Amino acid sequence: MTAWQVTRPGPISGGPLTRVRVPVPEPGPGDLLVRVLACGVCRTDLHVAEGDLPVHRPEVVPGHEIVGEVVARGADATEEFAVGDRVGIAWLRHTCGVCRFCRRGAENLCPRSRYTGWDADGGYAEFTTVPSDYAHPLPSGYTDAELAPLLCAGIIGYRALQRAALPEGGRLGIYGFGGSAHLAAQVALARGAQIHVMTRDRAAQELAVALGAASAQGAADPPPVPLDAAILFAPVGTLVPPAMAALDRGGVLAIAGIHLSDIPALNYQRHLFQEREIRSVTANTRGDAREFLTFAGAHRLEVTVHPYGLDAADRALSDLASGKFAGAAALIP
């Protein structure tokens, strides 16, 4: 089969990905073998390719927003999925189930967690495998390309929104407006929130307003009203101080990315006093994924997705890095 491997982690301009021919993987006893129908292009893939995240598996196949069709089952695979079913594969693919974090329902903090497209080969390929306990049923009413971004951008945006503790009918600030942000904004709007978007990209500002945002301005500009909560999607630490300054008393800033550049010094009185908080977001639980995908089935989300052929995976990542599209992108084998 055709696949892309991260062979030389480094700047995307240096060509860290190599297109290769490799055998179709064999499913383990508890696994599903899945034919990839679409795979989202996520900023985390860019962090894996560029080496912002340390190498966990040499020559890994990236990609963790995978929509696929089950073509074979391991002997011990769960009965939830049959051959021919459409399934989703997300970032989280293994937890130990016995540590104190797993036992208290915080499996995303499991020290022995493993991840698709980082610890195991992912969806920049024609076939991949997934432990059946970590595969997800998918909502109807979406194309394969539309479903793909839901499986990380959507899920992590949903968790970030939960971590931001936005009060009912509150004012939410969103910093950066890419694949994850444009989905989280729709969830918040469906819950009655007022949205204010801060992003440098003009096309993203226009998309935000089209989706229902009350305002859209530059990345570090102050919003027109104090915010009850905010989410930072852009991996830019210098946006933390203006985001904190924009919060009203008791407001929470959730940082959604797996990687963030350094945060400048904060002023206690201006940025943190009056019980303002900063919270990180670390992966997601399977419960988060199921809740969000159920929500997506009940509320039709407008997924802005740009399709690329599998042969253009390197270009898709390069376009993501340079901000050449608003919304999300997906590879279609």
Buried (B, 14 or more C-beta within 10 A) or exposed (E): BBBBBBBBBEEBEEEBBEBBEBEBBEBBEBBBBBBBBBBBBBBBBBBBBBBBBEEEBEBBBBBBBBBBBBBBBBEEBBEEBEEEBBBBBBBBBBBBEEBEBBEEEBBBBBEEBBBBBBBBBBBBBBBBBBBBBBBBBBBEEBBBBBBBBBBBBBBBBBBBBBBBBBEEEBBBBBBBBBBBBBBBBBBBBEBEBBBBBBBBBEBBBEBBBEBBBBBBBEBBBBBEBBBBBBBBBBBBBEBBBBBBBBBBEEBBBBBBBBEBBEBEEBEEEEBBEEEBBBBEBEBBBBEBBEBBBEBBBEEEBEBBBBBBEBEBBBBBBBBBBEEBBBBBBBBBB
